Amino acid sequence: MSVNLVGKHFLKLLDYTPEEITYLIDLAADLKDKKKKGILVDQLRGKNIALIFEKTSTRTRCAFEVAAHDLGMGTTYLDPTGSQIGKKESIADTARILGGMFEGIEYRGFEQTIVDELAKYAGVPVWNGLTNEFHPTQMLADLLTIREKLGSLKGKKLTYMGDARYNMGNSWMVTCAKMGMHFTACAPKAYFPNAELVAECDAIAAQTGATITLTEDVMAGTKAADVIYTDVWVSMGEPDEVWATRIKELLPYQVNSKVMKNAAESAIFMHCLPAFHDLKTKIGKEVYEKFGLAELEVTDEVFESAQSVVFEEGENRMHTIKAVMAATLGYK
């Protein structure tokens, strides 16, 4: 089957077929190989993209900027104070203005409805760098990493530990359903994904051989898992007051040596970063002062272990984002 993604938006993986997702992973692997060999891929010279960041990020910004540069494109970065989007100018008007100046637009910020509206009016490909509901570029990076480390995707069991209600839990459930993987959300019941999305993923899973499991039992949920995945317990933009509640309710779901030993012998640990695994950050120190905890969602022992692939995963953000932009902007 021939895959043609030119002009297509990249908003969430629900919009993509398993074949299209595999195509992007394959393209990313090829572009990564060329990067390592010093082979230029700057076929998109003369094109420019806008990067809208209502939520700041180290990995996402660097990944888009380096990937765009490698493809020969120029970038304009709009930080939370550098755009009038949704303030003095509507999203629709912003989209039409930027669509007339740029060949592609990335958005990282809040509700999925914002990136959807940008896509509706821009007239050029729009890419989701993260919303409250979905994080599709992270998924591609993670899939490439899993394939590199474990050899394949289909049939692999991934357990997501902690708060599975938002972008990472949602995205992994969708991704596993699409790719024929077995997804387990291991969390308190109040932190399970939205029931409507669970039902949608169950329907997809029935076609691909995937399974969707929601459990509060840590040992049952992590038993023989190929991938143990977690994320920070308090997301960007949430008030400080939620820390105490989250820590109390999610501490039993911390990824530690006991969890990793319960997983498959070849299991890998993944995290989209940043991670609170030591006291080397400002927030980490504040949490320690308030709650006496030096580690949160993952222990330093696991984070720094041979099973941890978080930095390879981080690098792959750039290669997979490059693939998304290349595929949707006409790279051959």
C-alpha positions in Angstrom: 0.0 0.0 0.0 1.3 3.4 -1.0 1.2 6.0 1.7 0.9 9.7 0.8 0.7 12.2 3.8 1.5 15.4 1.9 -0.7 18.2 3.2 -2.1 16.1 6.1 -2.3 17.5 9.6 -0.8 15.6 12.5 -3.2 16.2 15.4 -3.7 12.8 17.0 -3.0 9.2 16.1 -6.7 8.4 16.0 -6.6 10.2 12.6 -3.9 7.8 11.3 -4.0 4.2 10.2 -1.5 1.6 11.5 0.1 1.6 8.0 0.5 5.4 8.1 2.0 5.3 11.6 4.4 2.5 10.5 5.4 4.6 7.5 6.3 7.5 9.7 8.4 5.3 12.0 10.2 3.8 9.0 10.8 7.2 7.5 12.2 8.4 10.9 14.5 5.4 11.1 15.8 6.2 7.6 16.3 9.9 8.4 18.0 8.9 11.7 20.4 6.7 9.7 21.2 9.4 7.3 21.8 11.9 10.2 24.3 9.5 11.8 26.1 9.0 8.4 26.2 12.8 7.8 24.0 12.6 4.7 22.1 15.8 4.0 18.3 15.7 3.7 17.7 19.4 3.1 15.1 19.0 0.4 12.7 21.5 1.9 14.9 24.6 1.4 12.9 27.7 1.0 10.1 26.6 3.3 9.4 28.1 6.7 7.4 26.9 9.7 5.9 28.6 12.8 6.3 27.1 16.2 3.6 28.2 18.7 4.5 27.3 22.3 1.8 28.3 24.8 3.5 25.7 27.0 7.3 25.8 27.0 9.4 22.7 26.4 13.1 21.8 26.0 12.7 18.6 24.0 9.8 19.6 21.7 11.3 23.0 20.8 14.8 21.6 20.1 13.4 18.7 18.2 11.4 20.9 15.9 14.1 23.5 15.4 16.9 21.0 14.7 14.7 18.8 12.5 13.5 21.8 10.5 17.1 23.0 10.1 18.2 19.6 8.9 15.4 19.7 6.3 16.6 23.1 5.1 13.7 25.1 6.6 13.6 28.3 8.6 11.7 28.5 11.9 10.0 31.3 13.8 9.4 30.6 17.5 6.5 32.2 19.3 6.6 31.8 23.0 3.7 32.3 25.5 4.2 36.1 25.3 5.1 36.2 21.6 1.7 35.6 20.1 -1.8 37.2 20.3 -3.5 33.8 19.7 -6.8 33.7 21.6 -6.1 37.0 23.2 -6.2 39.9 20.8 -6.6 37.7 17.8 -8.9 34.7 17.3 -7.5 31.3 16.7 -9.1 31.3 13.2 -7.6 34.6 12.3 -4.2 33.6 13.6 -4.3 30.4 11.6 -5.1 32.3 8.4 -2.4 34.9 8.9 0.3 32.3 9.7 -1.0 30.0 7.0 -0.2 32.7 4.5 3.3 33.2 5.7 4.4 29.7 6.6 4.3 26.2 5.0 3.6 24.5 8.4 2.5 25.3 11.9 3.3 23.5 15.2 1.2 24.1 18.3 2.0 23.1 21.8 -0.4 24.3 24.5 -3.8 23.6 26.0 -7.1 22.2 24.7 -7.2 19.9 21.6 -9.9 22.2 20.2 -7.2 24.9 19.7 -5.0 22.8 17.5 -8.1 21.4 15.7 -9.2 25.0 14.9 -5.8 26.0 13.7 -5.9 23.1 11.3 -9.4 24.0 10.1 -8.3 27.5 9.0 -4.6 27.4 8.3 -4.5 25.9 4.8 -1.2 24.3 5.6 -0.2 21.3 7.7 -0.6 21.7 11.4 1.3 19.5 13.9 0.4 18.9 17.5 3.4 19.3 19.8 1.2 18.6 22.9 -2.3 19.4 24.1 -4.1 18.5 27.3 -5.6 15.5 25.5 -3.0 14.1 23.2 0.8 14.0 22.5 1.3 12.3 19.2 4.8 13.3 18.4 5.9 11.7 21.7 4.2 8.5 20.6 6.2 8.2 17.4 9.4 8.8 19.3 8.4 6.1 21.8 7.4 3.6 19.1 10.7 4.1 17.3 12.6 3.5 20.6 10.6 0.4 21.4 11.2 -1.1 18.0 14.9 -0.3 18.3 15.2 -1.9 21.7 12.8 -4.8 21.5 12.7 -5.5 17.8 9.0 -5.1 17.1 5.8 -3.5 18.2 2.9 -5.9 17.7 2.0 -8.0 20.7 4.2 -6.0 23.1 2.7 -5.2 26.5 3.0 -1.6 27.7 2.0 -0.6 31.3 1.4 3.0 32.0 1.8 3.8 35.7 0.2 6.8 37.5 -2.2 9.4 36.1 -3.7 8.0 32.9 -6.4 10.6 32.4 -4.6 13.1 30.2 -2.4 13.4 27.1 0.1 10.6 27.8 -2.3 8.0 29.1 -4.8 8.8 26.3 -2.1 8.8 23.7 -0.7 5.4 24.8 -4.1 3.8 24.9 -4.8 5.0 21.3 -1.3 4.0 20.1 -1.4 0.5 21.5 -4.9 0.0 20.1 -3.7 1.1 16.6 -0.5 -0.9 16.6 -1.8 -4.2 18.0 0.0 -3.7 21.4 -1.4 -4.6 24.8 -2.1 -1.5 26.9 -2.5 -1.5 30.7 -3.4 1.6 32.7 -2.1 0.9 36.2 -3.6 3.6 38.5 -6.2 4.4 41.1 -9.7 4.1 39.5 -10.1 7.9 39.7 -7.1 8.2 37.4 -8.3 5.9 34.6 -8.8 7.3 31.1 -12.1 8.7 29.9 -14.7 5.9 29.4 -15.7 7.2 26.0 -12.1 7.1 24.7 -11.7 3.6 26.3 -14.7 2.4 24.3 -13.3 3.9 21.1 -10.0 2.2 21.7 -11.6 -1.1 22.5 -13.3 -1.0 19.1 -10.0 -0.3 17.4 -8.3 -3.0 19.4 -10.8 -5.6 18.3 -9.5 -5.1 14.7 -5.8 -5.1 15.5 -5.4 -7.8 18.1 -4.6 -5.2 20.9 -6.1 -5.3 24.4 -7.0 -2.5 26.8 -6.8 -3.2 30.5 -7.5 -0.9 33.4 -6.3 -2.0 36.9 -5.5 -0.7 40.3 -3.3 -3.7 41.1 0.4 -2.8 40.6 1.7 -6.4 40.6 -1.0 -7.7 38.2 -0.7 -4.6 35.9 3.1 -4.8 35.6 3.5 -8.6 35.4 5.6 -9.6 32.4 5.3 -6.1 30.8 7.7 -5.3 28.0 7.5 -1.6 28.7 7.0 0.3 31.9 6.0 3.9 31.3 5.3 6.8 33.5 5.1 10.6 33.6 5.1 13.4 36.1 2.1 13.4 38.5 1.4 17.1 38.2 1.1 18.5 34.7 2.2 21.9 33.4 -0.2 24.7 34.4 -1.8 22.8 37.3 -1.9 24.6 40.7 0.6 23.7 43.4 -2.2 22.7 45.7 -2.7 19.4 43.8 0.7 18.1 44.8 -0.3 16.7 48.2 -3.3 14.9 46.8 -1.4 13.4 43.9 1.5 12.3 46.0 -0.8 10.5 48.5 -2.8 8.8 45.8 -0.1 8.0 43.3 2.9 7.1 45.5 1.9 3.4 45.4 2.2 3.6 41.6 5.8 4.8 41.7 8.1 2.9 39.3 10.8 1.3 41.4 13.0 -1.8 41.4 10.1 -4.0 42.6 8.0 -3.0 39.7 10.8 -3.5 37.2 11.6 -7.0 38.6 7.9 -7.9 38.2 8.0 -6.9 34.5 9.6 -9.0 31.7 13.3 -9.8 32.1 14.0 -7.7 28.9 11.6 -4.9 30.0 12.6 -1.3 29.3 11.7 1.8 31.3 10.4 4.9 29.5 9.4 8.5 30.5 8.6 11.5 28.3 10.6 13.8 30.6 11.3 15.8 32.6 11.3 13.4 35.5 11.4 13.9 39.3 13.9 11.3 40.3 16.4 13.3 42.4 16.9 16.6 44.1 18.7 18.3 41.2 15.8 20.5 40.2 14.1 23.5 41.8 10.7 21.7 42.0 12.3 18.5 43.2 13.9 20.4 46.1 10.6 22.1 46.9 8.8 18.8 47.0 11.4 17.3 49.3 11.1 20.3 51.7 7.3 20.0 51.8 6.8 16.2 51.6 10.2 14.6 52.5 10.3 12.7 49.2 13.5 12.7 47.1 11.9 10.7 44.3 8.4 10.8 42.9 7.0 8.9 39.8 10.3 7.0 39.4 13.2 6.2 41.6 16.7 7.3 40.7 17.8 3.7 40.7 15.4 2.8 37.9 15.9 6.1 36.0 19.7 5.5 35.9 19.5 1.8 35.3 20.5 -0.2 32.2 16.7 -0.7 31.6 16.1 3.0 31.2 16.0 4.3 27.6 14.8 7.8 28.4 17.6 9.6 26.7 17.5 7.5 23.5 13.7 8.2 23.6 14.4 11.9 23.9 16.8 11.9 20.9 14.2 10.1 18.9 11.8 13.1 19.3 13.9 14.9 16.8 14.1 12.1 14.2 10.3 11.3 14.4 9.3 15.0 14.3 11.5 15.3 11.2 9.6 12.5 9.7 6.3 14.1 10.3 7.3 17.4 8.8 9.0 15.7 5.9 6.1 13.5 5.1 3.5 16.2 5.3 5.5 18.8 3.4 6.5 16.7 0.5 10.0 15.2 1.2 10.9 12.4 -1.3 
